[in-house]
Amino acid sequence: MTVVTVVRVTHRPPDDRSSAVAVPSALRRHLGLDREASWIIVSEVNQFVWPGPDLRSISTPHGVSFAYGYLPTDLFEEVRRRLVVVHKARQLRVTVRDA
């Protein structure tokens, strides 16, 4: 059993900008997301057994996948850094999801 922890990506602008990282428009296009502004929320995570609820599969030339693509290293590190800050401040909300 593989348990994963994932951050949420949303169109809703965050109330507190320090709790989110904006997804650059070029990356949204590259990943095939829509044109609306998106944020990665670093103050909330979901944990579930992989694959789990809330995942939407996509068709690829190699079959069905759950991976839209990779985050550039600098964006990934920014998300990770902010998650650590929120966690150390004991402000991270963790939701355990059932399938």
HELIX and SHEET records of a PDB file:
HELIX    1   1 ARG A   17  SER A   19  5                                   3    
HELIX    2   2 SER A   25  LEU A   31  1                                   7    
HELIX    3   3 THR A   73  LYS A   88  1                                  16    
SHEET    1   A 3 VAL A   3  THR A  10  0                                        
SHEET    2   A 3 SER A  38  VAL A  49 -1                                        
SHEET    3   A 3 ALA A  20  VAL A  23 -1                                        
SHEET    1   B 3 VAL A   3  THR A  10  0                                        
SHEET    2   B 3 SER A  38  VAL A  49 -1                                        
SHEET    3   B 3 ARG A  93  VAL A  96  1                                        
SHEET    1   C 2 ILE A  58  THR A  60  0                                        
SHEET    2   C 2 GLY A  63  SER A  65 -1                                        
END                                                                             
